Amino acid sequence: MEVSYSNTLVKGCHRIDIPRGATHVENNTRVDVVLYRTANCKKVDGDDGVYVATTLSDLTAPASRPWRSFSVIH
């Protein structure tokens, strides 16, 4: 399943609209994002989220939990 986001607000947390979460993220935008394993952009167990700069991607390891939300860095 593939989901695309555009014109995402800079403020707030954005839930990734895939029931099981995303296992691969490509950031083909002009802004950086932070990916979270929780649905509400909360840090859990020392996991501060993963910073993904513009035009880069991040692939989770098979044993890792999927990405469930993101925030935009401006």
Predicted model as a PDB file, atoms N, CA, C, CB and O in Angstrom, pLDDT in the B-factor column:
MODEL        1                                                                  
ATOM      1  N   MET A   1       0.850  -1.177   0.000  1.00 78.00           N  
ATOM      2  CA  MET A   1       0.000   0.000   0.000  1.00 78.00           C  
ATOM      3  C   MET A   1       0.892   1.235   0.000  1.00 78.00           C  
ATOM      4  CB  MET A   1      -0.966   0.001   1.224  1.00 78.00           C  
ATOM      5  O   MET A   1       1.904   1.281   0.699  1.00 78.00           O  
ATOM      6  N   GLU A   2       0.517   2.214  -0.774  1.00 80.00           N  
ATOM      7  CA  GLU A   2       1.277   3.455  -0.854  1.00 80.00           C  
ATOM      8  C   GLU A   2       0.371   4.629  -0.507  1.00 80.00           C  
ATOM      9  CB  GLU A   2       1.893   3.637  -2.261  1.00 80.00           C  
ATOM     10  O   GLU A   2      -0.769   4.704  -0.966  1.00 80.00           O  
ATOM     11  N   VAL A   3       0.889   5.544   0.309  1.00 86.00           N  
ATOM     12  CA  VAL A   3       0.157   6.746   0.697  1.00 86.00           C  
ATOM     13  C   VAL A   3       1.052   7.946   0.426  1.00 86.00           C  
ATOM     14  CB  VAL A   3      -0.280   6.693   2.202  1.00 86.00           C  
ATOM     15  O   VAL A   3       2.253   7.908   0.695  1.00 86.00           O  
ATOM     16  N   SER A   4       0.470   8.996  -0.100  1.00 85.00           N  
ATOM     17  CA  SER A   4       1.208  10.213  -0.399  1.00 85.00           C  
ATOM     18  C   SER A   4       0.560  11.381   0.340  1.00 85.00           C  
ATOM     19  CB  SER A   4       1.251  10.477  -1.930  1.00 85.00           C  
ATOM     20  O   SER A   4      -0.664  11.457   0.448  1.00 85.00           O  
ATOM     21  N   TYR A   5       1.391  12.288   0.846  1.00 84.00           N  
ATOM     22  CA  TYR A   5       0.895  13.473   1.540  1.00 84.00           C  
ATOM     23  C   TYR A   5       1.386  14.711   0.807  1.00 84.00           C  
ATOM     24  CB  TYR A   5       1.354  13.489   3.027  1.00 84.00           C  
ATOM     25  O   TYR A   5       2.521  14.744   0.331  1.00 84.00           O  
ATOM     26  N   SER A   6       0.542  15.722   0.716  1.00 81.00           N  
ATOM     27  CA  SER A   6       0.946  16.994   0.118  1.00 81.00           C  
ATOM     28  C   SER A   6       0.286  18.131   0.876  1.00 81.00           C  
ATOM     29  CB  SER A   6       0.573  17.050  -1.388  1.00 81.00           C  
ATOM     30  O   SER A   6      -0.777  17.963   1.473  1.00 81.00           O  
ATOM     31  N   ASN A   7       0.919  19.271   0.847  1.00 83.00           N  
ATOM     32  CA  ASN A   7       0.431  20.460   1.542  1.00 83.00           C  
ATOM     33  C   ASN A   7       0.147  20.183   3.021  1.00 83.00           C  
ATOM     34  CB  ASN A   7      -0.831  20.979   0.862  1.00 83.00           C  
ATOM     35  O   ASN A   7      -0.840  20.666   3.577  1.00 83.00           O  
ATOM     36  N   THR A   8       1.013  19.412   3.636  1.00 86.00           N  
ATOM     37  CA  THR A   8       0.864  19.056   5.044  1.00 86.00           C  
ATOM     38  C   THR A   8       1.182  20.263   5.921  1.00 86.00           C  
ATOM     39  CB  THR A   8       1.780  17.863   5.409  1.00 86.00           C  
ATOM     40  O   THR A   8       2.173  20.957   5.692  1.00 86.00           O  
ATOM     41  N   LEU A   9       0.352  20.510   6.914  1.00 85.00           N  
ATOM     42  CA  LEU A   9       0.590  21.621   7.830  1.00 85.00           C  
ATOM     43  C   LEU A   9       1.925  21.442   8.544  1.00 85.00           C  
ATOM     44  CB  LEU A   9      -0.554  21.735   8.854  1.00 85.00           C  
ATOM     45  O   LEU A   9       2.327  20.325   8.870  1.00 85.00           O  
ATOM     46  N   VAL A  10       2.597  22.550   8.778  1.00 87.00           N  
ATOM     47  CA  VAL A  10       3.888  22.515   9.460  1.00 87.00           C  
ATOM     48  C   VAL A  10       3.692  22.233  10.947  1.00 87.00           C  
ATOM     49  CB  VAL A  10       4.645  23.843   9.261  1.00 87.00           C  
ATOM     50  O   VAL A  10       4.550  21.615  11.577  1.00 87.00           O  
ATOM     51  N   LYS A  11       2.592  22.671  11.503  1.00 91.00           N  
ATOM     52  CA  LYS A  11       2.341  22.487  12.934  1.00 91.00           C  
ATOM     53  C   LYS A  11       1.633  21.162  13.186  1.00 91.00           C  
ATOM     54  CB  LYS A  11       1.503  23.651  13.492  1.00 91.00           C  
ATOM     55  O   LYS A  11       0.825  20.707  12.377  1.00 91.00           O  
ATOM     56  N   GLY A  12       1.949  20.562  14.309  1.00 94.00           N  
ATOM     57  CA  GLY A  12       1.215  19.394  14.756  1.00 94.00           C  
ATOM     58  C   GLY A  12       1.795  18.057  14.343  1.00 94.00           C  
ATOM     59  O   GLY A  12       2.835  17.963  13.691  1.00 94.00           O  
ATOM     60  N   CYS A  13       1.079  17.040  14.750  1.00 96.00           N  
ATOM     61  CA  CYS A  13       1.427  15.654  14.481  1.00 96.00           C  
ATOM     62  C   CYS A  13       0.500  15.124  13.393  1.00 96.00           C  
ATOM     63  CB  CYS A  13       1.330  14.788  15.772  1.00 96.00           C  
ATOM     64  O   CYS A  13      -0.691  15.435  13.378  1.00 96.00           O  
ATOM     65  N   HIS A  14       1.045  14.330  12.494  1.00 95.00           N  
ATOM     66  CA  HIS A  14       0.271  13.794  11.386  1.00 95.00           C  
ATOM     67  C   HIS A  14       0.345  12.271  11.423  1.00 95.00           C  
ATOM     68  CB  HIS A  14       0.785  14.344  10.026  1.00 95.00           C  
ATOM     69  O   HIS A  14       1.425  11.686  11.333  1.00 95.00           O  
ATOM     70  N   ARG A  15      -0.799  11.651  11.553  1.00 95.00           N  
ATOM     71  CA  ARG A  15      -0.861  10.197  11.608  1.00 95.00           C  
ATOM     72  C   ARG A  15      -0.666   9.623  10.202  1.00 95.00           C  
ATOM     73  CB  ARG A  15      -2.212   9.727  12.212  1.00 95.00           C  
ATOM     74  O   ARG A  15      -1.231  10.130   9.233  1.00 95.00           O  
ATOM     75  N   ILE A  16       0.125   8.578  10.101  1.00 94.00           N  
ATOM     76  CA  ILE A  16       0.318   7.895   8.822  1.00 94.00           C  
ATOM     77  C   ILE A  16      -0.886   6.991   8.605  1.00 94.00           C  
ATOM     78  CB  ILE A  16       1.666   7.073   8.793  1.00 94.00           C  
ATOM     79  O   ILE A  16      -1.156   6.093   9.403  1.00 94.00           O  
ATOM     80  N   ASP A  17      -1.594   7.235   7.533  1.00 91.00           N  
ATOM     81  CA  ASP A  17      -2.894   6.609   7.295  1.00 91.00           C  
ATOM     82  C   ASP A  17      -2.773   5.224   6.643  1.00 91.00           C  
ATOM     83  CB  ASP A  17      -3.744   7.512   6.418  1.00 91.00           C  
ATOM     84  O   ASP A  17      -3.323   4.978   5.570  1.00 91.00           O  
ATOM     85  N   ILE A  18      -2.054   4.346   7.303  1.00 91.00           N  
ATOM     86  CA  ILE A  18      -1.939   2.947   6.902  1.00 91.00           C  
ATOM     87  C   ILE A  18      -2.197   2.138   8.167  1.00 91.00           C  
ATOM     88  CB  ILE A  18      -0.513   2.614   6.254  1.00 91.00           C  
ATOM     89  O   ILE A  18      -1.497   2.336   9.161  1.00 91.00           O  
ATOM     90  N   PRO A  19      -3.166   1.241   8.171  1.00 91.00           N  
ATOM     91  CA  PRO A  19      -3.535   0.524   9.402  1.00 91.00           C  
ATOM     92  C   PRO A  19      -2.363  -0.111  10.158  1.00 91.00           C  
ATOM     93  CB  PRO A  19      -4.519  -0.544   9.067  1.00 91.00           C  
ATOM     94  O   PRO A  19      -2.335  -0.071  11.388  1.00 91.00           O  
ATOM     95  N   ARG A  20      -1.414  -0.685   9.456  1.00 90.00           N  
ATOM     96  CA  ARG A  20      -0.280  -1.340  10.122  1.00 90.00           C  
ATOM     97  C   ARG A  20       0.945  -0.442  10.225  1.00 90.00           C  
ATOM     98  CB  ARG A  20       0.089  -2.604   9.384  1.00 90.00           C  
ATOM     99  O   ARG A  20       1.984  -0.881  10.719  1.00 90.00           O  
ATOM    100  N   GLY A  21       0.849   0.793   9.775  1.00 91.00           N  
ATOM    101  CA  GLY A  21       1.984   1.712   9.802  1.00 91.00           C  
ATOM    102  C   GLY A  21       2.849   1.544   8.562  1.00 91.00           C  
ATOM    103  O   GLY A  21       2.650   0.623   7.770  1.00 91.00           O  
ATOM    104  N   ALA A  22       3.801   2.437   8.408  1.00 92.00           N  
ATOM    105  CA  ALA A  22       4.679   2.430   7.237  1.00 92.00           C  
ATOM    106  C   ALA A  22       6.009   1.765   7.570  1.00 92.00           C  
ATOM    107  CB  ALA A  22       4.913   3.863   6.725  1.00 92.00           C  
ATOM    108  O   ALA A  22       6.578   1.995   8.637  1.00 92.00           O  
ATOM    109  N   THR A  23       6.497   0.945   6.655  1.00 89.00           N  
ATOM    110  CA  THR A  23       7.804   0.322   6.842  1.00 89.00           C  
ATOM    111  C   THR A  23       8.867   0.981   5.980  1.00 89.00           C  
ATOM    112  CB  THR A  23       7.730  -1.161   6.526  1.00 89.00           C  
ATOM    113  O   THR A  23      10.058   0.730   6.161  1.00 89.00           O  
ATOM    114  N   HIS A  24       8.445   1.821   5.046  1.00 89.00           N  
ATOM    115  CA  HIS A  24       9.382   2.546   4.191  1.00 89.00           C  
ATOM    116  C   HIS A  24       8.831   3.936   3.938  1.00 89.00           C  
ATOM    117  CB  HIS A  24       9.626   1.793   2.850  1.00 89.00           C  
ATOM    118  O   HIS A  24       7.666   4.098   3.576  1.00 89.00           O  
ATOM    119  N   VAL A  25       9.672   4.932   4.129  1.00 89.00           N  
ATOM    120  CA  VAL A  25       9.245   6.314   3.931  1.00 89.00           C  
ATOM    121  C   VAL A  25      10.223   6.999   2.997  1.00 89.00           C  
ATOM    122  CB  VAL A  25       9.147   7.073   5.280  1.00 89.00           C  
ATOM    123  O   VAL A  25      11.436   6.911   3.183  1.00 89.00           O  
ATOM    124  N   GLU A  26       9.698   7.678   1.999  1.00 88.00           N  
ATOM    125  CA  GLU A  26      10.506   8.508   1.116  1.00 88.00           C  
ATOM    126  C   GLU A  26      10.070   9.945   1.293  1.00 88.00           C  
ATOM    127  CB  GLU A  26      10.375   8.063  -0.369  1.00 88.00           C  
ATOM    128  O   GLU A  26       8.888  10.261   1.153  1.00 88.00           O  
ATOM    129  N   ASN A  27      11.005  10.811   1.598  1.00 89.00           N  
ATOM    130  CA  ASN A  27      10.713  12.231   1.777  1.00 89.00           C  
ATOM    131  C   ASN A  27      11.138  12.979   0.522  1.00 89.00           C  
ATOM    132  CB  ASN A  27      11.435  12.802   3.036  1.00 89.00           C  
ATOM    133  O   ASN A  27      12.286  13.408   0.410  1.00 89.00           O  
ATOM    134  N   ASN A  28      10.228  13.133  -0.410  1.00 86.00           N  
ATOM    135  CA  ASN A  28      10.497  13.839  -1.660  1.00 86.00           C  
ATOM    136  C   ASN A  28       9.942  15.254  -1.605  1.00 86.00           C  
ATOM    137  CB  ASN A  28       9.896  13.079  -2.851  1.00 86.00           C  
ATOM    138  O   ASN A  28       9.357  15.737  -2.574  1.00 86.00           O  
ATOM    139  N   THR A  29      10.125  15.908  -0.484  1.00 86.00           N  
ATOM    140  CA  THR A  29       9.602  17.255  -0.286  1.00 86.00           C  
ATOM    141  C   THR A  29      10.744  18.249  -0.132  1.00 86.00           C  
ATOM    142  CB  THR A  29       8.681  17.305   0.942  1.00 86.00           C  
ATOM    143  O   THR A  29      11.914  17.901  -0.288  1.00 86.00           O  
ATOM    144  N   ARG A  30      10.388  19.478   0.173  1.00 87.00           N  
ATOM    145  CA  ARG A  30      11.387  20.524   0.422  1.00 87.00           C  
ATOM    146  C   ARG A  30      11.534  20.811   1.909  1.00 87.00           C  
ATOM    147  CB  ARG A  30      11.009  21.806  -0.318  1.00 87.00           C  
ATOM    148  O   ARG A  30      12.185  21.781   2.298  1.00 87.00           O  
ATOM    149  N   VAL A  31      10.929  19.968   2.738  1.00 90.00           N  
ATOM    150  CA  VAL A  31      11.040  20.122   4.191  1.00 90.00           C  
ATOM    151  C   VAL A  31      11.462  18.800   4.821  1.00 90.00           C  
ATOM    152  CB  VAL A  31       9.699  20.609   4.800  1.00 90.00           C  
ATOM    153  O   VAL A  31      11.238  17.732   4.250  1.00 90.00           O  
ATOM    154  N   ASP A  32      12.065  18.877   5.986  1.00 93.00           N  
ATOM    155  CA  ASP A  32      12.477  17.688   6.715  1.00 93.00           C  
ATOM    156  C   ASP A  32      11.336  17.208   7.605  1.00 93.00           C  
ATOM    157  CB  ASP A  32      13.741  17.970   7.553  1.00 93.00           C  
ATOM    158  O   ASP A  32      10.457  17.989   7.970  1.00 93.00           O  
ATOM    159  N   VAL A  33      11.350  15.930   7.953  1.00 93.00           N  
ATOM    160  CA  VAL A  33      10.316  15.363   8.817  1.00 93.00           C  
ATOM    161  C   VAL A  33      10.971  14.511   9.903  1.00 93.00           C  
ATOM    162  CB  VAL A  33       9.304  14.519   7.991  1.00 93.00           C  
ATOM    163  O   VAL A  33      12.122  14.093   9.777  1.00 93.00           O  
ATOM    164  N   VAL A  34      10.216  14.264  10.966  1.00 94.00           N  
ATOM    165  CA  VAL A  34      10.616  13.326  12.002  1.00 94.00           C  
ATOM    166  C   VAL A  34       9.548  12.243  12.056  1.00 94.00           C  
ATOM    167  CB  VAL A  34      10.798  14.035  13.397  1.00 94.00           C  
ATOM    168  O   VAL A  34       8.359  12.541  12.166  1.00 94.00           O  
ATOM    169  N   LEU A  35       9.974  10.987  11.980  1.00 93.00           N  
ATOM    170  CA  LEU A  35       9.067   9.842  12.014  1.00 93.00           C  
ATOM    171  C   LEU A  35       8.994   9.288  13.427  1.00 93.00           C  
ATOM    172  CB  LEU A  35       9.523   8.745  11.024  1.00 93.00           C  
ATOM    173  O   LEU A  35       9.994   9.250  14.144  1.00 93.00           O  
ATOM    174  N   TYR A  36       7.804   8.862  13.817  1.00 93.00           N  
ATOM    175  CA  TYR A  36       7.588   8.292  15.151  1.00 93.00           C  
ATOM    176  C   TYR A  36       6.919   6.928  15.034  1.00 93.00           C  
ATOM    177  CB  TYR A  36       6.729   9.240  16.022  1.00 93.00           C  
ATOM    178  O   TYR A  36       6.187   6.665  14.080  1.00 93.00           O  
ATOM    179  N   ARG A  37       7.172   6.079  15.996  1.00 91.00           N  
ATOM    180  CA  ARG A  37       6.577   4.742  16.017  1.00 91.00           C  
ATOM    181  C   ARG A  37       5.220   4.736  16.722  1.00 91.00           C  
ATOM    182  CB  ARG A  37       7.522   3.760  16.703  1.00 91.00           C  
ATOM    183  O   ARG A  37       4.540   3.710  16.754  1.00 91.00           O  
ATOM    184  N   THR A  38       4.831   5.868  17.280  1.00 93.00           N  
ATOM    185  CA  THR A  38       3.532   6.005  17.942  1.00 93.00           C  
ATOM    186  C   THR A  38       2.587   6.794  17.037  1.00 93.00           C  
ATOM    187  CB  THR A  38       3.682   6.706  19.327  1.00 93.00           C  
ATOM    188  O   THR A  38       3.038   7.507  16.141  1.00 93.00           O  
ATOM    189  N   ALA A  39       1.298   6.672  17.266  1.00 93.00           N  
ATOM    190  CA  ALA A  39       0.310   7.365  16.436  1.00 93.00           C  
ATOM    191  C   ALA A  39       0.169   8.844  16.777  1.00 93.00           C  
ATOM    192  CB  ALA A  39      -1.028   6.694  16.574  1.00 93.00           C  
ATOM    193  O   ALA A  39      -0.509   9.581  16.062  1.00 93.00           O  
ATOM    194  N   ASN A  40       0.808   9.285  17.869  1.00 95.00           N  
ATOM    195  CA  ASN A  40       0.637  10.665  18.329  1.00 95.00           C  
ATOM    196  C   ASN A  40       1.951  11.434  18.474  1.00 95.00           C  
ATOM    197  CB  ASN A  40      -0.082  10.666  19.645  1.00 95.00           C  
ATOM    198  O   ASN A  40       2.018  12.404  19.230  1.00 95.00           O  
ATOM    199  N   CYS A  41       2.982  11.017  17.766  1.00 95.00           N  
ATOM    200  CA  CYS A  41       4.296  11.683  17.769  1.00 95.00           C  
ATOM    201  C   CYS A  41       4.934  11.725  19.155  1.00 95.00           C  
ATOM    202  CB  CYS A  41       4.158  13.099  17.236  1.00 95.00           C  
ATOM    203  O   CYS A  41       5.730  12.620  19.440  1.00 95.00           O  
ATOM    204  N   LYS A  42       4.602  10.785  20.003  1.00 92.00           N  
ATOM    205  CA  LYS A  42       5.182  10.729  21.349  1.00 92.00           C  
ATOM    206  C   LYS A  42       6.445   9.891  21.341  1.00 92.00           C  
ATOM    207  CB  LYS A  42       4.172  10.157  22.360  1.00 92.00           C  
ATOM    208  O   LYS A  42       6.548   8.901  20.617  1.00 92.00           O  
ATOM    209  N   LYS A  43       7.402  10.301  22.157  1.00 85.00           N  
ATOM    210  CA  LYS A  43       8.640   9.548  22.323  1.00 85.00           C  
ATOM    211  C   LYS A  43       8.391   8.417  23.312  1.00 85.00           C  
ATOM    212  CB  LYS A  43       9.802  10.470  22.808  1.00 85.00           C  
ATOM    213  O   LYS A  43       7.781   8.630  24.360  1.00 85.00           O  
ATOM    214  N   VAL A  44       8.860   7.219  22.985  1.00 80.00           N  
ATOM    215  CA  VAL A  44       8.642   6.052  23.829  1.00 80.00           C  
ATOM    216  C   VAL A  44       9.953   5.301  24.022  1.00 80.00           C  
ATOM    217  CB  VAL A  44       7.571   5.126  23.216  1.00 80.00           C  
ATOM    218  O   VAL A  44      10.690   5.060  23.066  1.00 80.00           O  
ATOM    219  N   ASP A  45      10.235   4.936  25.270  1.00 78.00           N  
ATOM    220  CA  ASP A  45      11.408   4.104  25.580  1.00 78.00           C  
ATOM    221  C   ASP A  45      12.704   4.642  24.984  1.00 78.00           C  
ATOM    222  CB  ASP A  45      11.182   2.698  25.082  1.00 78.00           C  
ATOM    223  O   ASP A  45      13.490   3.875  24.426  1.00 78.00           O  
ATOM    224  N   GLY A  46      12.936   5.932  25.092  1.00 74.00           N  
ATOM    225  CA  GLY A  46      14.170   6.534  24.597  1.00 74.00           C  
ATOM    226  C   GLY A  46      14.216   6.707  23.090  1.00 74.00           C  
ATOM    227  O   GLY A  46      15.233   7.144  22.552  1.00 74.00           O  
ATOM    228  N   ASP A  47      13.140   6.376  22.405  1.00 77.00           N  
ATOM    229  CA  ASP A  47      13.073   6.533  20.958  1.00 77.00           C  
ATOM    230  C   ASP A  47      12.563   7.935  20.657  1.00 77.00           C  
ATOM    231  CB  ASP A  47      12.156   5.447  20.307  1.00 77.00           C  
ATOM    232  O   ASP A  47      11.370   8.203  20.796  1.00 77.00           O  
ATOM    233  N   ASP A  48      13.453   8.827  20.248  1.00 81.00           N  
ATOM    234  CA  ASP A  48      13.099  10.224  19.993  1.00 81.00           C  
ATOM    235  C   ASP A  48      12.519  10.453  18.606  1.00 81.00           C  
ATOM    236  CB  ASP A  48      14.308  11.094  20.172  1.00 81.00           C  
ATOM    237  O   ASP A  48      12.233  11.593  18.241  1.00 81.00           O  
ATOM    238  N   GLY A  49      12.342   9.412  17.843  1.00 88.00           N  
ATOM    239  CA  GLY A  49      11.913   9.563  16.467  1.00 88.00           C  
ATOM    240  C   GLY A  49      13.133   9.595  15.564  1.00 88.00           C  
ATOM    241  O   GLY A  49      14.264   9.704  16.038  1.00 88.00           O  
ATOM    242  N   VAL A  50      12.904   9.501  14.284  1.00 89.00           N  
ATOM    243  CA  VAL A  50      13.996   9.477  13.307  1.00 89.00           C  
ATOM    244  C   VAL A  50      13.840  10.663  12.368  1.00 89.00           C  
ATOM    245  CB  VAL A  50      14.013   8.135  12.506  1.00 89.00           C  
ATOM    246  O   VAL A  50      12.788  10.859  11.760  1.00 89.00           O  
ATOM    247  N   TYR A  51      14.897  11.443  12.262  1.00 91.00           N  
ATOM    248  CA  TYR A  51      14.938  12.626  11.409  1.00 91.00           C  
ATOM    249  C   TYR A  51      15.201  12.176   9.972  1.00 91.00           C  
ATOM    250  CB  TYR A  51      16.032  13.638  11.893  1.00 91.00           C  
ATOM    251  O   TYR A  51      16.159  11.449   9.710  1.00 91.00           O  
ATOM    252  N   VAL A  52      14.355  12.609   9.053  1.00 91.00           N  
ATOM    253  CA  VAL A  52      14.543  12.277   7.648  1.00 91.00           C  
ATOM    254  C   VAL A  52      14.597  13.583   6.866  1.00 91.00           C  
ATOM    255  CB  VAL A  52      13.401  11.342   7.119  1.00 91.00           C  
ATOM    256  O   VAL A  52      13.594  14.282   6.720  1.00 91.00           O  
ATOM    257  N   ALA A  53      15.779  13.892   6.371  1.00 91.00           N  
ATOM    258  CA  ALA A  53      15.969  15.130   5.623  1.00 91.00           C  
ATOM    259  C   ALA A  53      15.274  15.048   4.264  1.00 91.00           C  
ATOM    260  CB  ALA A  53      17.469  15.424   5.440  1.00 91.00           C  
ATOM    261  O   ALA A  53      14.938  13.966   3.782  1.00 91.00           O  
ATOM    262  N   THR A  54      15.072  16.198   3.674  1.00 90.00           N  
ATOM    263  CA  THR A  54      14.419  16.271   2.372  1.00 90.00           C  
ATOM    264  C   THR A  54      15.150  15.421   1.338  1.00 90.00           C  
ATOM    265  CB  THR A  54      14.343  17.721   1.899  1.00 90.00           C  
ATOM    266  O   THR A  54      16.377  15.332   1.359  1.00 90.00           O  
ATOM    267  N   THR A  55      14.416  14.811   0.457  1.00 87.00           N  
ATOM    268  CA  THR A  55      14.870  13.940  -0.634  1.00 87.00           C  
ATOM    269  C   THR A  55      15.589  12.674  -0.157  1.00 87.00           C  
ATOM    270  CB  THR A  55      15.787  14.712  -1.540  1.00 87.00           C  
ATOM    271  O   THR A  55      16.310  12.054  -0.938  1.00 87.00           O  
ATOM    272  N   LEU A  56      15.408  12.280   1.098  1.00 81.00           N  
ATOM    273  CA  LEU A  56      16.006  11.047   1.610  1.00 81.00           C  
ATOM    274  C   LEU A  56      14.907  10.065   1.987  1.00 81.00           C  
ATOM    275  CB  LEU A  56      16.917  11.336   2.830  1.00 81.00           C  
ATOM    276  O   LEU A  56      13.723  10.401   1.948  1.00 81.00           O  
ATOM    277  N   SER A  57      15.304   8.849   2.351  1.00 82.00           N  
ATOM    278  CA  SER A  57      14.328   7.861   2.777  1.00 82.00           C  
ATOM    279  C   SER A  57      14.852   7.125   3.997  1.00 82.00           C  
ATOM    280  CB  SER A  57      14.009   6.873   1.638  1.00 82.00           C  
ATOM    281  O   SER A  57      16.041   7.190   4.309  1.00 82.00           O  
ATOM    282  N   ASP A  58      13.958   6.424   4.685  1.00 78.00           N  
ATOM    283  CA  ASP A  58      14.325   5.635   5.840  1.00 78.00           C  
ATOM    284  C   ASP A  58      13.545   4.331   5.791  1.00 78.00           C  
ATOM    285  CB  ASP A  58      14.055   6.406   7.159  1.00 78.00           C  
ATOM    286  O   ASP A  58      12.319   4.337   5.677  1.00 78.00           O  
ATOM    287  N   LEU A  59      14.245   3.235   5.877  1.00 77.00           N  
ATOM    288  CA  LEU A  59      13.626   1.920   5.841  1.00 77.00           C  
ATOM    289  C   LEU A  59      13.816   1.271   7.204  1.00 77.00           C  
ATOM    290  CB  LEU A  59      14.229   1.037   4.704  1.00 77.00           C  
ATOM    291  O   LEU A  59      14.945   1.170   7.683  1.00 77.00           O  
ATOM    292  N   THR A  60      12.747   0.834   7.829  1.00 79.00           N  
ATOM    293  CA  THR A  60      12.854   0.210   9.141  1.00 79.00           C  
ATOM    294  C   THR A  60      13.394  -1.201   9.011  1.00 79.00           C  
ATOM    295  CB  THR A  60      11.496   0.198   9.849  1.00 79.00           C  
ATOM    296  O   THR A  60      13.186  -1.869   7.998  1.00 79.00           O  
ATOM    297  N   ALA A  61      14.082  -1.641  10.037  1.00 71.00           N  
ATOM    298  CA  ALA A  61      14.571  -3.016  10.065  1.00 71.00           C  
ATOM    299  C   ALA A  61      13.389  -3.962  10.228  1.00 71.00           C  
ATOM    300  CB  ALA A  61      15.602  -3.220  11.209  1.00 71.00           C  
ATOM    301  O   ALA A  61      12.388  -3.578  10.832  1.00 71.00           O  
ATOM    302  N   PRO A  62      13.469  -5.180   9.714  1.00 73.00           N  
ATOM    303  CA  PRO A  62      12.332  -6.106   9.790  1.00 73.00           C  
ATOM    304  C   PRO A  62      11.810  -6.332  11.208  1.00 73.00           C  
ATOM    305  CB  PRO A  62      12.723  -7.426   9.198  1.00 73.00           C  
ATOM    306  O   PRO A  62      10.609  -6.535  11.389  1.00 73.00           O  
ATOM    307  N   ALA A  63      12.675  -6.302  12.208  1.00 78.00           N  
ATOM    308  CA  ALA A  63      12.249  -6.553  13.590  1.00 78.00           C  
ATOM    309  C   ALA A  63      11.707  -5.297  14.279  1.00 78.00           C  
ATOM    310  CB  ALA A  63      13.412  -7.109  14.393  1.00 78.00           C  
ATOM    311  O   ALA A  63      11.177  -5.382  15.387  1.00 78.00           O  
ATOM    312  N   SER A  64      11.835  -4.146  13.640  1.00 80.00           N  
ATOM    313  CA  SER A  64      11.394  -2.891  14.235  1.00 80.00           C  
ATOM    314  C   SER A  64       9.897  -2.676  14.048  1.00 80.00           C  
ATOM    315  CB  SER A  64      12.164  -1.728  13.633  1.00 80.00           C  
ATOM    316  O   SER A  64       9.266  -3.259  13.167  1.00 80.00           O  
ATOM    317  N   ARG A  65       9.353  -1.823  14.903  1.00 85.00           N  
ATOM    318  CA  ARG A  65       7.953  -1.430  14.728  1.00 85.00           C  
ATOM    319  C   ARG A  65       7.850  -0.434  13.577  1.00 85.00           C  
ATOM    320  CB  ARG A  65       7.376  -0.816  16.040  1.00 85.00           C  
ATOM    321  O   ARG A  65       8.813   0.282  13.301  1.00 85.00           O  
ATOM    322  N   PRO A  66       6.709  -0.372  12.903  1.00 91.00           N  
ATOM    323  CA  PRO A  66       6.541   0.545  11.773  1.00 91.00           C  
ATOM    324  C   PRO A  66       6.364   1.992  12.232  1.00 91.00           C  
ATOM    325  CB  PRO A  66       5.345   0.122  10.931  1.00 91.00           C  
ATOM    326  O   PRO A  66       6.110   2.267  13.405  1.00 91.00           O  
ATOM    327  N   TRP A  67       6.504   2.898  11.281  1.00 92.00           N  
ATOM    328  CA  TRP A  67       6.262   4.314  11.544  1.00 92.00           C  
ATOM    329  C   TRP A  67       4.762   4.544  11.551  1.00 92.00           C  
ATOM    330  CB  TRP A  67       6.965   5.223  10.484  1.00 92.00           C  
ATOM    331  O   TRP A  67       4.057   4.058  10.666  1.00 92.00           O  
ATOM    332  N   ARG A  68       4.257   5.291  12.557  1.00 94.00           N  
ATOM    333  CA  ARG A  68       2.811   5.529  12.678  1.00 94.00           C  
ATOM    334  C   ARG A  68       2.434   7.001  12.569  1.00 94.00           C  
ATOM    335  CB  ARG A  68       2.314   4.988  13.993  1.00 94.00           C  
ATOM    336  O   ARG A  68       1.265   7.320  12.351  1.00 94.00           O  
ATOM    337  N   SER A  69       3.412   7.912  12.718  1.00 95.00           N  
ATOM    338  CA  SER A  69       3.101   9.344  12.614  1.00 95.00           C  
ATOM    339  C   SER A  69       4.368  10.112  12.251  1.00 95.00           C  
ATOM    340  CB  SER A  69       2.497   9.885  13.948  1.00 95.00           C  
ATOM    341  O   SER A  69       5.474   9.573  12.268  1.00 95.00           O  
ATOM    342  N   PHE A  70       4.168  11.399  11.919  1.00 95.00           N  
ATOM    343  CA  PHE A  70       5.317  12.245  11.604  1.00 95.00           C  
ATOM    344  C   PHE A  70       4.998  13.691  11.927  1.00 95.00           C  
ATOM    345  CB  PHE A  70       5.717  12.102  10.125  1.00 95.00           C  
ATOM    346  O   PHE A  70       3.838  14.091  12.015  1.00 95.00           O  
ATOM    347  N   SER A  71       6.055  14.458  12.100  1.00 95.00           N  
ATOM    348  CA  SER A  71       5.922  15.907  12.252  1.00 95.00           C  
ATOM    349  C   SER A  71       6.852  16.556  11.237  1.00 95.00           C  
ATOM    350  CB  SER A  71       6.258  16.375  13.722  1.00 95.00           C  
ATOM    351  O   SER A  71       7.851  15.966  10.823  1.00 95.00           O  
ATOM    352  N   VAL A  72       6.513  17.768  10.845  1.00 93.00           N  
ATOM    353  CA  VAL A  72       7.273  18.509   9.835  1.00 93.00           C  
ATOM    354  C   VAL A  72       8.196  19.487  10.541  1.00 93.00           C  
ATOM    355  CB  VAL A  72       6.325  19.257   8.845  1.00 93.00           C  
ATOM    356  O   VAL A  72       7.790  20.173  11.479  1.00 93.00           O  
ATOM    357  N   ILE A  73       9.446  19.545  10.082  1.00 90.00           N  
ATOM    358  CA  ILE A  73      10.426  20.483  10.619  1.00 90.00           C  
ATOM    359  C   ILE A  73      10.495  21.680   9.679  1.00 90.00           C  
ATOM    360  CB  ILE A  73      11.834  19.810  10.788  1.00 90.00           C  
ATOM    361  O   ILE A  73      10.600  21.523   8.462  1.00 90.00           O  
ATOM    362  N   HIS A  74      10.434  22.879  10.260  1.00 80.00           N  
ATOM    363  CA  HIS A  74      10.527  24.072   9.407  1.00 80.00           C  
ATOM    364  C   HIS A  74      11.567  25.021   9.909  1.00 80.00           C  
ATOM    365  CB  HIS A  74       9.196  24.780   9.323  1.00 80.00           C  
ATOM    366  O   HIS A  74      11.779  26.077   9.313  1.00 80.00           O  
TER     367      HIS A  74                                                      
ENDMDL                                                                          
END                                                                             
